[in-house]
Amino acid sequence: MTIYSLFRVIPSVVVFVGLAGLAYWGHSTGWKMPGFLSSNKAAAKPKEDWCEPHSVPESICIECNEALVARVESAGWCETHGVPECPWCDPAMAQRIGMYKVTDEDRERAKRALAFERRENSEFCTLHHRRIQFESIAAAQKGGLEDAQVTRKRIVESIPVSGEVAHDPGRVAHLASRSSGTIAKVYKHLGQEVVEGEVLALIDAGEVGRSKTEYVQASLQFDVKQKARERLSSASAQAVLDAADASVREAFVRFQAARQALINLALPRSDEEFQLLDARGVAEAELNARLYFLGIPEPHRRELDRNRHSNNLLPLRAPMGGIILSRDMVPGEVVDPSRPVVEIVDRSAMWILLDVRAEDEAKIILNQTQVAFIADGRKEPVKGPITWLSPVADEKTRTFKVRVEVANPGGKLRAKTFGSGKILLREEEKALVVPSSSVHWEGDCHVVFVRDKNWFKEGSYKFYHTRVVRIGVRDEKATEIIAGLLPDEVVATQGSEILRAELLRGNFGEGCACCGGHGKK
């Protein structure tokens, strides 16, 4: 081997020897960096008394050594309320000073809340076995952890809806003349208030004159036939008596038909006017005088002149009180029964028509479920029960129409006005609530972190119990707790994400030799 070849091999030999030495050192030292190279001296020399999975000294870790704080024996899963370790059924599970006496009112409140469809907890959720521990109160405060007490508060569970105001069709009248004729006088105009029975207009109808004439003739004929029959003695031949009786009956039938024709025209309006139609033995002139302004109130009669007005006048009356919504008639205009000329609406009560989603339809109980609705431009809501639910869904929106009937004093609600409201499903005056920031959904159950009742007791271990809860109404600020907590228990709120992170860290399987995994026994 030449000197030149030797120099070419030396660098490779040196590298090989260096790598071999590094491998020997790494194997002998466990690949740990010397202390003067480590940026974290604590990491270079781990504490001997430290439980890494639970972030507390191992000597006080209650998860690794349950003898330090024994668990309360659990009654298991509660089928009634859908939570494990249910405080409603076993108050001893609660973390509060003093035993709470669960009342029938508490149970009924939970029953009402659970009558509606709720998100359910999985029976296989095991997070409630975990307890999240701190080394001290100061350590918890340093992490920004804050607590709040479980309190009672009035809550309203509702469904947001939109809709519009409409007239009640049963309170809207479309009036047409009972007979063809010509408008003679108009007394009421668009937008005016009217009362039931008030005359709106007078119509000159030829049928009225003919009916009155027929009535006079039939009345006089019936009177004549009766008197002729009375003059016959009992000694008259039977055939003559039978013929007279038949003639009287025929005259009576004609008289009744003529009388009914006037009634069909709504001319007799009072008991006194009906008595005028039943007058017997009245002279033709007097009978004509009685019928001349039949059905027309006395105030209007005074302004009518028999020399200028015919006896064909037919009053058009309001069938109910309300306001005139539309009026399509002027004096001299020809009208007939097929064309309505006046529309009257009673606005003392209105309808509110709302659109409800299919999934919310089952929550409605007719005549019981209340609605609070605010029409556009109004500030105060109106309330009323849902009285009708459409059996057919809208083909475009797939929603159902529901109807609410509400009083409308002063006519403040106006038809065809849009608005929004709430279907009030449930109102509770003393519901249990916690801040919404304290409740977490962990895939198959809702959990909160309940502070141990001995938290401030000197020498006690500082930890939170993971509690599975059943929730009801929830908004940005507060959440109703149907089951899983009792009054005066304390839950973590601000900063509870720290506890949640610790819970999940343990749940993902980080473990230690002392407790065989994540501390769950």
C-alpha positions as CSV (number, residue, x, y, z in Angstrom):
1,M,0.0,0.0,0.0
2,T,1.4,3.3,-1.0
3,I,1.5,6.4,1.3
4,Y,-1.0,8.0,-1.0
5,S,-3.5,5.2,-0.6
6,L,-3.0,5.2,3.2
7,F,-4.0,8.9,3.5
8,R,-7.1,8.2,1.5
9,V,-8.3,5.5,4.0
10,I,-7.6,7.4,7.3
11,P,-10.6,9.8,7.1
12,S,-13.1,6.9,6.7
13,V,-11.5,5.1,9.6
14,V,-11.7,8.2,11.9
15,V,-15.5,8.7,11.1
16,F,-16.2,5.0,11.8
17,V,-14.4,5.1,15.1
18,G,-16.3,8.3,16.1
19,L,-19.7,6.8,15.3
20,A,-18.8,3.7,17.3
21,G,-17.8,5.8,20.3
22,L,-21.1,7.9,20.1
23,A,-23.1,4.7,20.0
24,Y,-21.3,3.3,23.1
25,W,-21.9,6.6,25.0
26,G,-25.6,6.8,24.1
27,H,-26.2,3.2,25.1
28,S,-24.5,3.7,28.4
29,T,-26.2,7.0,29.3
30,G,-29.7,6.3,28.0
31,W,-29.2,9.0,25.4
32,K,-29.6,11.8,28.0
33,M,-28.0,15.1,27.3
34,P,-25.6,16.4,30.0
35,G,-27.0,18.9,32.3
36,F,-25.1,21.9,31.0
37,L,-26.7,21.3,27.5
38,S,-30.3,20.9,28.7
39,S,-32.5,24.0,28.4
40,N,-34.7,22.6,31.2
41,K,-32.8,21.5,34.3
42,A,-36.0,20.1,35.8
43,A,-36.5,17.9,32.8
44,A,-32.8,16.7,33.2
45,K,-33.6,15.4,36.6
46,P,-37.4,14.5,37.0
47,K,-38.9,14.8,40.4
48,E,-39.2,11.5,42.2
49,D,-42.5,12.5,43.9
50,W,-44.5,13.5,40.9
51,C,-47.5,11.9,39.1
52,E,-47.2,12.9,35.5
53,P,-50.6,11.8,34.3
54,H,-52.4,13.7,37.0
55,S,-50.1,16.7,37.5
56,V,-49.8,16.4,41.3
57,P,-47.2,15.0,43.6
58,E,-47.6,11.2,43.6
59,S,-47.8,11.1,47.4
60,I,-51.1,13.0,47.4
61,C,-52.6,11.7,44.1
62,I,-56.1,10.5,45.0
63,E,-56.5,8.9,41.6
64,C,-53.5,6.7,42.0
65,N,-54.2,6.0,45.7
66,E,-58.0,5.8,46.4
67,A,-57.3,5.2,50.0
68,L,-56.6,8.9,50.4
69,V,-60.2,9.9,49.5
70,A,-62.6,7.0,49.3
71,R,-65.3,7.2,46.6
72,V,-68.9,7.3,47.6
73,E,-70.6,4.1,46.6
74,S,-72.7,4.8,43.5
75,A,-76.2,3.6,42.8
76,G,-75.2,3.3,39.1
77,W,-77.1,4.5,36.1
78,C,-80.5,6.3,36.6
79,E,-83.0,5.3,34.0
80,T,-85.4,7.9,35.1
81,H,-83.1,10.9,34.7
82,G,-80.5,9.6,32.3
83,V,-77.4,10.2,34.4
84,P,-75.1,8.0,36.5
85,E,-74.7,8.7,40.2
86,C,-78.0,10.7,40.2
87,P,-78.3,13.2,43.0
88,W,-82.1,13.4,42.7
89,C,-82.3,9.7,43.5
90,D,-79.3,9.6,45.9
91,P,-78.6,13.0,47.5
92,A,-75.5,11.5,49.2
93,M,-73.7,11.9,45.8
94,A,-73.9,15.7,46.0
95,Q,-70.9,17.8,47.0
96,R,-72.7,20.3,49.3
97,I,-72.6,21.0,53.0
98,G,-75.6,19.3,54.6
99,M,-78.0,16.8,53.1
100,Y,-80.5,18.1,50.5
101,K,-84.1,16.9,50.8
102,V,-85.4,16.2,47.3
103,T,-89.1,17.3,47.1
104,D,-92.0,16.2,44.9
105,E,-91.8,19.6,43.3
106,D,-88.1,18.9,42.3
107,R,-89.2,15.6,40.7
108,E,-92.2,17.0,38.9
109,R,-90.0,19.8,37.5
110,A,-87.6,17.2,36.1
111,K,-90.5,15.2,34.8
112,R,-91.9,18.2,32.9
113,A,-88.5,19.0,31.4
114,L,-87.9,15.4,30.3
115,A,-91.3,15.3,28.6
116,F,-89.6,17.0,25.7
117,E,-87.0,15.4,23.5
118,R,-83.5,16.0,24.9
119,R,-80.0,15.0,23.9
120,E,-79.3,11.9,25.9
121,N,-76.1,10.8,27.7
122,S,-74.7,7.4,26.8
123,E,-75.1,4.8,29.5
124,F,-71.5,3.8,28.6
125,C,-70.0,7.1,29.4
126,T,-67.4,6.6,32.1
127,L,-66.0,10.1,32.6
128,H,-67.8,10.5,35.9
129,H,-65.2,8.2,37.4
130,R,-62.5,10.8,37.0
131,R,-61.5,13.4,39.6
132,I,-59.3,16.3,38.6
133,Q,-56.9,17.3,41.3
134,F,-54.8,20.3,42.1
135,E,-51.7,20.5,44.3
136,S,-53.2,23.5,46.1
137,I,-55.8,26.2,46.0
138,A,-53.1,28.6,44.8
139,A,-52.3,26.3,41.9
140,A,-56.0,26.3,40.8
141,Q,-56.2,30.1,41.1
142,K,-53.0,30.5,39.1
143,G,-54.6,28.6,36.2
144,G,-57.4,31.2,36.2
145,L,-60.0,28.8,37.5
146,E,-63.3,30.3,38.8
147,D,-66.3,28.7,40.4
148,A,-70.1,29.4,40.6
149,Q,-72.8,28.0,42.7
150,V,-75.8,26.1,41.3
151,T,-78.7,28.4,41.7
152,R,-82.4,28.6,41.0
153,K,-83.7,30.9,38.3
154,R,-86.8,31.4,36.2
155,I,-86.4,30.0,32.7
156,V,-88.6,29.9,29.6
157,E,-88.3,27.1,27.1
158,S,-89.5,28.2,23.7
159,I,-89.4,27.7,19.9
160,P,-88.6,30.8,17.8
161,V,-91.2,31.4,15.1
162,S,-92.3,34.0,12.5
163,G,-95.7,34.7,11.1
164,E,-98.3,37.3,10.3
165,V,-101.5,38.8,11.7
166,A,-104.8,38.0,9.9
167,H,-108.5,38.7,10.4
168,D,-110.6,36.0,11.8
169,P,-112.7,34.9,8.8
170,G,-115.6,34.4,11.2
171,R,-115.5,38.0,12.0
172,V,-115.5,39.3,8.5
173,A,-118.9,40.0,6.7
174,H,-119.3,40.5,3.0
175,L,-122.6,42.2,2.4
176,A,-124.7,42.2,-0.7
177,S,-128.3,43.3,-1.3
178,R,-131.0,40.7,-0.7
179,S,-132.7,41.9,-3.9
180,S,-131.7,43.5,-7.1
181,G,-132.2,47.3,-7.1
182,T,-130.7,50.7,-7.1
183,I,-128.8,52.4,-4.3
184,A,-131.1,55.2,-2.9
185,K,-129.1,56.4,0.1
186,V,-125.7,55.7,1.7
187,Y,-125.2,56.3,5.4
188,K,-121.8,54.8,6.2
189,H,-118.4,55.2,4.6
190,L,-115.0,53.5,4.4
191,G,-113.3,53.2,7.8
192,Q,-116.3,54.1,9.9
193,E,-117.4,52.2,13.0
194,V,-120.7,50.5,12.9
195,V,-122.8,48.5,15.4
196,E,-124.9,45.4,14.8
197,G,-128.2,46.2,13.1
198,E,-127.2,49.7,12.0
199,V,-128.5,50.7,8.5
200,L,-125.7,51.2,6.1
201,A,-127.7,52.1,3.0
202,L,-131.2,52.0,1.5
203,I,-131.8,50.1,-1.8
204,D,-134.8,50.8,-4.0
205,A,-135.8,47.2,-4.9
206,G,-138.8,46.4,-7.0
207,E,-139.2,43.0,-5.3
208,V,-139.9,44.8,-2.0
209,G,-142.8,46.7,-3.5
210,R,-144.3,43.6,-5.1
211,S,-143.9,41.6,-1.8
212,K,-145.7,44.3,0.2
213,T,-148.5,44.5,-2.4
214,E,-148.8,40.7,-2.3
215,Y,-148.9,40.8,1.5
216,V,-151.7,43.4,1.6
217,Q,-153.8,41.5,-0.9
218,A,-153.3,38.1,0.8
219,S,-154.1,39.7,4.2
220,L,-157.3,41.3,3.0
221,Q,-158.3,38.1,1.1
222,F,-157.7,36.0,4.2
223,D,-159.8,38.4,6.3
224,V,-162.6,38.3,3.8
225,K,-162.6,34.5,3.6
226,Q,-162.6,34.2,7.3
227,K,-165.6,36.5,7.7
228,A,-167.5,34.7,5.0
229,R,-167.0,31.5,6.8
230,E,-168.2,32.9,10.1
231,R,-171.4,34.1,8.5
232,L,-172.4,30.6,7.5
233,S,-174.7,28.9,10.0
234,S,-174.4,25.4,11.2
235,A,-177.5,24.6,9.3
236,S,-175.8,25.2,5.9
237,A,-175.2,22.3,3.7
238,Q,-172.0,20.3,4.5
239,A,-170.7,20.8,1.0
240,V,-171.0,24.6,1.4
241,L,-169.2,24.5,4.7
242,D,-166.4,22.3,3.3
243,A,-165.9,24.7,0.4
244,A,-165.8,27.7,2.7
245,D,-163.2,26.0,5.0
246,A,-161.0,25.1,2.0
247,S,-161.2,28.7,0.7
248,V,-160.1,29.9,4.2
249,R,-157.2,27.5,4.2
250,E,-156.1,28.5,0.7
251,A,-156.2,32.2,1.7
252,F,-154.2,31.5,4.9
253,V,-151.5,29.7,2.9
254,R,-151.2,32.6,0.5
255,F,-151.1,35.0,3.4
256,Q,-148.4,33.0,5.1
257,A,-146.3,32.9,1.9
258,A,-146.6,36.6,1.5
259,R,-145.6,37.2,5.1
260,Q,-142.6,34.9,4.7
261,A,-141.5,36.8,1.6
262,L,-141.2,39.9,3.7
263,I,-139.3,38.0,6.4
264,N,-136.9,36.7,3.8
265,L,-136.1,40.3,2.8
266,A,-135.3,40.9,6.5
267,L,-137.9,43.7,6.7
268,P,-139.6,43.0,10.0
269,R,-136.8,43.6,12.6
270,S,-138.5,43.9,15.9
271,D,-141.4,42.3,17.8
272,E,-143.5,45.4,17.1
273,E,-142.9,45.1,13.3
274,F,-143.9,41.4,13.5
275,Q,-147.1,42.3,15.3
276,L,-147.9,44.7,12.4
277,L,-147.7,41.8,10.0
278,D,-150.1,39.8,12.1
279,A,-152.8,42.6,12.3
280,R,-156.3,41.3,11.4
281,G,-159.2,43.4,10.3
282,V,-157.1,46.4,9.4
283,A,-158.2,48.6,6.5
284,E,-156.2,48.5,3.3
285,A,-155.0,52.2,3.7
286,E,-153.8,51.6,7.2
287,L,-152.1,48.4,6.3
288,N,-150.3,50.1,3.4
289,A,-149.2,52.9,5.7
290,R,-147.7,50.3,8.2
291,L,-145.8,48.6,5.4
292,Y,-144.5,51.7,3.7
293,F,-141.3,52.1,5.7
294,L,-141.3,48.6,7.1
295,G,-137.8,47.7,8.5
296,I,-136.5,51.3,8.3
297,P,-135.6,52.8,11.8
298,E,-137.5,55.8,13.0
299,P,-134.5,58.3,12.6
300,H,-134.3,57.5,8.9
301,R,-138.0,57.5,8.4
302,R,-138.1,61.2,9.4
303,E,-135.9,62.2,6.5
304,L,-137.9,60.2,4.0
305,D,-140.9,61.7,2.1
306,R,-143.6,59.4,0.8
307,N,-144.2,61.8,-2.1
308,R,-140.6,61.5,-3.2
309,H,-139.6,58.0,-2.1
310,S,-141.3,54.8,-3.1
311,N,-142.3,52.0,-0.7
312,N,-139.7,49.7,-2.4
313,L,-136.9,50.7,0.1
314,L,-134.9,47.9,1.5
315,P,-132.4,48.6,4.3
316,L,-128.9,47.1,4.1
317,R,-127.9,46.4,7.7
318,A,-124.7,45.5,9.5
319,P,-124.9,42.0,10.8
320,M,-122.3,42.7,13.5
321,G,-120.2,45.5,15.0
322,G,-116.9,46.5,13.5
323,I,-115.4,48.9,10.9
324,I,-116.1,49.2,7.2
325,L,-113.1,47.6,5.5
326,S,-114.3,48.3,2.0
327,R,-117.4,49.9,0.4
328,D,-118.3,49.6,-3.3
329,M,-121.5,51.5,-3.7
330,V,-122.8,55.0,-4.6
331,P,-126.3,56.4,-4.9
332,G,-127.9,55.5,-8.2
333,E,-125.7,52.4,-8.7
334,V,-127.4,49.1,-9.6
335,V,-126.8,46.2,-7.2
336,D,-127.8,42.6,-7.0
337,P,-127.4,39.7,-4.5
338,S,-124.4,38.2,-6.4
339,R,-122.1,41.2,-5.8
340,P,-121.0,42.2,-2.2
341,V,-120.9,46.0,-1.8
342,V,-119.7,46.3,1.8
343,E,-117.1,44.5,3.9
344,I,-117.2,44.8,7.7
345,V,-114.6,43.3,10.0
346,D,-114.7,42.9,13.8
347,R,-111.2,43.5,14.9
348,S,-111.8,42.8,18.6
349,A,-110.0,39.5,18.1
350,M,-107.4,38.5,15.5
351,W,-105.6,35.5,14.2
352,I,-101.8,35.0,14.2
353,L,-100.6,32.4,11.7
354,L,-97.2,31.0,12.4
355,D,-94.9,28.5,10.6
356,V,-93.7,25.6,12.7
357,R,-91.0,23.1,11.8
358,A,-92.0,19.5,11.5
359,E,-89.6,18.5,14.3
360,D,-91.3,20.9,16.7
361,E,-94.9,20.0,15.8
362,A,-95.0,17.1,18.3
363,K,-94.2,19.6,21.2
364,I,-97.5,21.5,20.7
365,I,-100.6,20.8,22.8
366,L,-103.7,22.4,21.3
367,N,-105.5,24.9,23.5
368,Q,-102.7,24.7,26.0
369,T,-99.4,25.7,24.3
370,Q,-99.0,29.5,24.5
371,V,-97.4,31.9,22.0
372,A,-95.9,35.3,22.6
373,F,-95.9,37.3,19.4
374,I,-94.6,40.8,18.6
375,A,-95.9,42.3,15.4
376,D,-93.6,44.6,13.4
377,G,-93.7,48.1,14.7
378,R,-95.0,47.0,18.2
379,K,-93.0,46.6,21.4
380,E,-95.4,44.7,23.7
381,P,-96.1,41.0,22.9
382,V,-99.5,39.6,22.7
383,K,-100.2,36.1,24.0
384,G,-102.7,33.4,23.2
385,P,-103.0,29.6,22.9
386,I,-102.5,27.6,19.8
387,T,-106.0,26.6,18.7
388,W,-105.4,24.9,15.4
389,L,-102.6,23.0,13.7
390,S,-102.7,22.4,10.0
391,P,-102.9,18.7,9.0
392,V,-101.0,19.5,5.8
393,A,-97.4,20.7,5.5
394,D,-96.4,23.5,3.1
395,E,-95.1,21.9,-0.1
396,K,-92.3,24.4,-0.4
397,T,-91.1,25.1,3.2
398,R,-92.2,21.8,4.7
399,T,-93.5,23.7,7.7
400,F,-96.9,23.5,9.4
401,K,-99.2,26.4,9.9
402,V,-100.6,27.0,13.4
403,R,-103.2,29.5,14.5
404,V,-103.3,31.6,17.6
405,E,-106.4,33.6,18.6
406,V,-105.7,36.8,20.5
407,A,-107.7,39.7,21.8
408,N,-107.1,43.0,20.1
409,P,-108.2,45.8,22.4
410,G,-108.0,49.2,20.7
411,G,-107.4,47.6,17.3
412,K,-103.6,47.7,17.8
413,L,-103.0,44.6,15.7
414,R,-103.4,45.1,12.0
415,A,-104.0,42.4,9.4
416,K,-101.2,41.4,7.0
417,T,-98.6,42.6,9.5
418,F,-95.6,40.4,9.9
419,G,-93.8,39.7,13.1
420,S,-91.9,37.1,15.2
421,G,-92.5,35.4,18.4
422,K,-91.9,32.3,20.6
423,I,-93.9,29.2,21.2
424,L,-93.8,28.9,25.0
425,L,-93.3,25.2,25.7
426,R,-92.4,25.4,29.4
427,E,-92.0,28.0,32.1
428,E,-90.2,27.2,35.4
429,E,-89.9,29.6,38.2
430,K,-87.3,27.7,40.2
431,A,-85.2,25.8,37.6
432,L,-81.6,24.8,38.5
433,V,-79.1,26.7,36.4
434,V,-75.4,27.0,36.0
435,P,-73.3,29.3,33.8
436,S,-73.1,27.8,30.2
437,S,-69.3,27.9,30.3
438,S,-69.3,25.2,32.9
439,V,-71.1,22.6,30.7
440,H,-69.1,20.5,28.2
441,W,-70.2,17.9,25.7
442,E,-67.6,15.1,25.4
443,G,-68.9,13.0,22.6
444,D,-71.4,10.9,24.4
445,C,-72.3,12.9,27.6
446,H,-72.6,16.3,29.1
447,V,-70.2,16.9,32.0
448,V,-69.5,19.6,34.6
449,F,-66.8,19.8,37.2
450,V,-68.1,19.9,40.7
451,R,-65.8,21.3,43.4
452,D,-65.3,19.0,46.4
453,K,-67.3,20.1,49.4
454,N,-64.1,20.0,51.6
455,W,-62.2,22.3,49.2
456,F,-61.5,25.0,51.9
457,K,-61.0,22.6,54.7
458,E,-57.5,22.7,56.1
459,G,-55.5,19.6,55.1
460,S,-58.0,18.5,52.6
461,Y,-57.2,17.4,49.0
462,K,-58.1,19.9,46.4
463,F,-60.0,18.3,43.5
464,Y,-63.1,18.4,41.3
465,H,-65.6,15.6,40.6
466,T,-66.5,15.0,37.0
467,R,-70.3,14.8,37.0
468,V,-72.5,13.8,34.1
469,V,-75.6,16.0,33.8
470,R,-78.8,16.2,31.8
471,I,-79.4,19.7,30.4
472,G,-82.5,21.5,29.3
473,V,-82.8,25.1,28.1
474,R,-79.4,26.7,27.2
475,D,-78.3,30.1,26.0
476,E,-75.0,32.0,26.0
477,K,-75.2,32.8,29.7
478,A,-77.1,30.1,31.6
479,T,-77.9,26.4,31.2
480,E,-80.7,24.6,32.9
481,I,-79.7,21.4,34.7
482,I,-82.5,18.9,34.7
483,A,-80.6,16.2,36.6
484,G,-77.1,15.6,37.8
485,L,-76.7,18.5,40.3
486,L,-78.3,19.8,43.4
487,P,-78.8,23.4,44.7
488,D,-75.7,25.0,46.3
489,E,-73.2,22.7,44.7
490,V,-70.3,24.6,43.2
491,V,-69.1,24.1,39.6
492,A,-66.1,25.3,37.7
493,T,-66.9,28.0,35.2
494,Q,-64.2,30.3,33.9
495,G,-61.1,28.3,33.1
496,S,-63.0,25.0,33.3
497,E,-61.3,24.2,29.9
498,I,-58.2,23.4,32.0
499,L,-60.1,20.6,33.8
500,R,-61.6,19.5,30.5
501,A,-58.1,19.2,28.9
502,E,-56.8,17.2,31.9
503,L,-59.9,14.9,31.7
504,L,-59.3,14.2,28.0
505,R,-55.6,13.8,28.5
506,G,-56.3,11.0,31.0
507,N,-59.0,9.6,28.8
508,F,-56.6,9.3,25.9
509,G,-54.5,6.7,27.8
510,E,-51.5,8.6,29.2
511,G,-50.6,6.6,32.3
512,C,-48.2,5.7,35.0
513,A,-47.1,2.5,36.6
514,C,-48.7,3.4,39.9
515,C,-52.3,3.5,38.6
516,G,-52.1,1.3,35.5
517,G,-52.9,3.9,32.9
518,H,-54.9,7.1,33.3
519,G,-55.9,6.6,36.8
520,K,-59.3,5.0,36.2
521,K,-59.8,2.1,38.5
